[in-house]
Amino acid sequence: MTTTADPTRPVEQARRLHTEIPGPHSRDLQQRRAATVAGGVGSVLPVYVTRASGGVLVDVDGNSLIDLGSGIAVTNVGNSAPEVVDAVRQQVADFTHTCFMTTPYENYLRVCEELAELTPGTHDKRSVLFNSGAEAVENAVKIARHATGRHAVVAFEHAYHGRTNLTMALTAKAMPYKHGFGPFAPEVYRVPMSYPARDGLTGPQAAHHALSRIDKQLGADSVAAVVIEPIQGEGGFIEPAPGFLPGIAEWCRDSGALLVADEIQTGFCRTGAWFASEHENVVPDLITTAKGIAGGMPLAAVTGRAEAMDAVHGGGLGGTYGGNPVACAAALATIEAMRERDLAGAAQEIEALVRPRLRALADRTDVVFDVRGRGAMLAIEFVRPGSSDPDPELTARIARRCHEQGVVVLTCGTHGNVIRLLPPLVIGHTLLDEGIRVLEAAVDEHAR
Ligand SMILES: *Cc1c(COP(=O)(O)O)cnc(C)c1O
């Protein structure tokens, strides 16, 4: 019943709509889904995909959509990047799994070597590989507790760290991530995040504000880890004011707590550098990565100071699939492609093209409260006209209009009033320009 495109032909890098979005075949599948897929799983835009490449998603009705979401910052290197496809094919043919904890293989080591080389800091590092971002964050906390002998973990307002029990506790937003899923893991403490558009504080002031809370409520000597996204993802692409992250890092150094940078969304060239911590020369003790690391294959990692990582007893870390050989092969090909094609530079070019357009939107309407982000991680925050009150309904209408026009955009934010742009870093500039024009028209149409 579905339209199958010729799989031998490359995916044309153009937007083409043959039906309304979602089309009839997608709507049929969506009906079938309701009888078989758990209702708790959402889909932002229920068009069912058959192929994807570069910046284009092709659906079952033969429509080609512009991808400005990268499967939530995953396909940074492009969907089915040729280098990744080749590496995965080869690895699948060689062997699919042994379990690194049973009989190891070299590619796991090579991924850890790359992580040591690419992550901030020249200190001696060790890594351990997992399957998902949440699993990496959980393990970073395990390692920090073991290494420090302390229990308390500090997280920030608007934070997102995953959906397992411990990472739900670290995540700030109740609906949909936490509502009804408690009780949550104990010993997690939340402090204010620097949010320059709304708190009016400099970075050092905001850091002082957050840190004095920790000092008063916990005492510096009970904190195992401070977990922070250098630019927040799901929470609204909130970029702290300059000086905030260095202030937090300094406090961690002085108090013996480990600074855990959750770079799961910001990592792998997304913000115009390999990692967002680099923009302020922050060197985290532990860093969690996932999403963009392996071009769409599930892989995650914790990388950190050798002393902290190796504090854990042998056999204390692991998992059946962690560092699966196919995922490792994909990661090595992804990293190589990022280097060769200078995708950090590509992210900077995307910012140069898109940011002025978003700024202009802010200037000509009174519903844009803030334009922010870095590299190819950019966002617009929407408010009720002329106020600072979040407007999630308007945001949803604008996103829906983009979807109807065949442009995949995602929303985010504690109040659901932010449209975030996460295009694949390899997206062609003509295609990107067209996607932004659709977004501009949608904003102009809904905001006067
Ligand atoms: C997506 C995300 C996670 C969770 O990763 P999963 O692979 O979905 O478990 C954690 N932290 C940040 C910053 C993320 O963006």
The ligand as a MOL file (V3000), in Angstrom:
LIG
                    3D

  0  0  0     0  0            999 V3000
M  V30 BEGIN CTAB
M  V30 COUNTS 15 15 0 0 0
M  V30 BEGIN ATOM
M  V30 1 C 18.4430 13.7290 24.5450 0
M  V30 2 C 19.1830 14.1160 25.7490 0
M  V30 3 C 19.4110 13.2050 26.7980 0
M  V30 4 C 18.8440 11.8150 26.7980 0
M  V30 5 O 19.3310 11.0420 25.7200 0
M  V30 6 P 18.5400 9.7170 25.2900 0
M  V30 7 O 19.4340 9.0920 24.2530 0
M  V30 8 O 17.2280 10.1540 24.7490 0
M  V30 9 O 18.4010 8.8820 26.5020 0
M  V30 10 C 20.1530 13.6280 27.8780 0
M  V30 11 N 20.6600 14.8730 27.9280 0
M  V30 12 C 20.4780 15.7720 26.9500 0
M  V30 13 C 21.0870 17.1290 27.0540 0
M  V30 14 C 19.7150 15.4360 25.8250 0
M  V30 15 O 19.5000 16.3320 24.8630 0
M  V30 END ATOM
M  V30 BEGIN BOND
M  V30 1 1 1 2
M  V30 2 1 2 3
M  V30 3 2 2 14
M  V30 4 1 3 4
M  V30 5 2 3 10
M  V30 6 1 4 5
M  V30 7 1 5 6
M  V30 8 2 6 7
M  V30 9 1 6 8
M  V30 10 1 6 9
M  V30 11 1 10 11
M  V30 12 2 11 12
M  V30 13 1 12 13
M  V30 14 1 12 14
M  V30 15 1 14 15
M  V30 END BOND
M  V30 END CTAB
M  END
